[in-house]
Amino acid sequence: MGLGVPAKKIMQCVICREGETRPGFAVVTLTREALTLVVKGVPADICENRGEEYVDDTVAAQLLATLEEAALAGVQVDVREYVAA
């Protein structure tokens, strides 16, 4: 299974209000108390102007579920590759 750039609708960046977003991949860092979780290869829309990264609701929910699982397992630091559900 190859890593293709996800096809998404182009939107205007809500931060700079000038750049358009393009599909790509991000590195997302989440923290919860003593836990730090870094997830690489997360599909995101990325502003071509400022580099702001936006993930959709489905991806965000999956990242939060992964964070919860790691917290319950007692993990303190973890680096993972994103895997779609």
C-alpha positions in Angstrom: 0.0 0.0 0.0 1.7 3.3 -1.1 1.5 6.6 0.6 -0.3 8.8 -1.9 -1.3 12.4 -1.1 -5.0 12.4 -0.1 -7.4 14.1 -2.5 -9.1 16.9 -0.7 -11.0 20.1 -1.5 -8.7 23.2 -1.5 -9.7 25.7 1.2 -8.4 29.1 2.3 -6.2 29.3 5.4 -8.2 30.5 8.4 -5.0 31.9 10.0 -3.5 34.1 7.2 -6.6 34.3 5.1 -4.4 34.5 2.0 -2.9 31.1 1.3 -4.8 28.1 0.0 -4.3 24.7 1.5 -3.0 21.7 -0.3 -3.2 18.1 0.7 -0.1 16.7 2.3 1.2 15.0 5.5 1.9 16.5 8.9 3.7 15.5 12.1 1.3 15.9 15.0 2.4 16.2 18.6 -0.1 15.6 21.3 0.4 15.9 25.1 -1.6 14.7 28.0 -0.2 15.1 31.5 3.1 13.2 31.4 2.5 11.6 28.0 3.8 13.0 24.7 2.7 11.3 21.5 4.2 12.2 18.1 2.4 10.9 15.0 4.1 11.2 11.7 2.5 11.0 8.2 -0.8 12.4 9.3 -3.0 13.4 6.3 -3.6 17.1 6.5 -4.5 20.2 4.5 -1.4 22.5 4.6 -1.4 26.3 3.9 0.9 27.0 1.1 1.7 30.5 2.6 2.3 29.8 6.3 2.4 26.1 6.6 -0.6 25.9 9.0 -1.8 22.3 9.2 -5.5 21.2 9.3 -6.7 17.7 10.0 -10.3 16.6 9.4 -12.7 15.4 12.1 -12.2 11.7 11.4 -8.4 12.0 11.6 -8.6 14.1 14.8 -10.9 11.6 16.4 -8.5 8.8 15.5 -5.5 10.7 16.9 -7.3 11.3 20.2 -8.3 7.7 20.5 -4.6 6.7 20.0 -3.6 9.2 22.6 -6.2 7.7 25.0 -4.9 4.2 24.4 -1.3 5.2 25.0 -2.3 7.0 28.2 -4.1 3.9 29.5 -1.0 1.8 28.7 1.1 4.1 30.8 3.3 5.3 27.9 5.3 8.5 28.6 6.8 9.2 25.1 5.8 7.5 21.9 6.6 8.2 18.2 4.3 6.4 15.6 3.4 6.4 12.0 -0.2 7.3 11.2 -2.3 4.3 10.2 -5.8 5.0 8.9 -8.6 3.1 10.7 
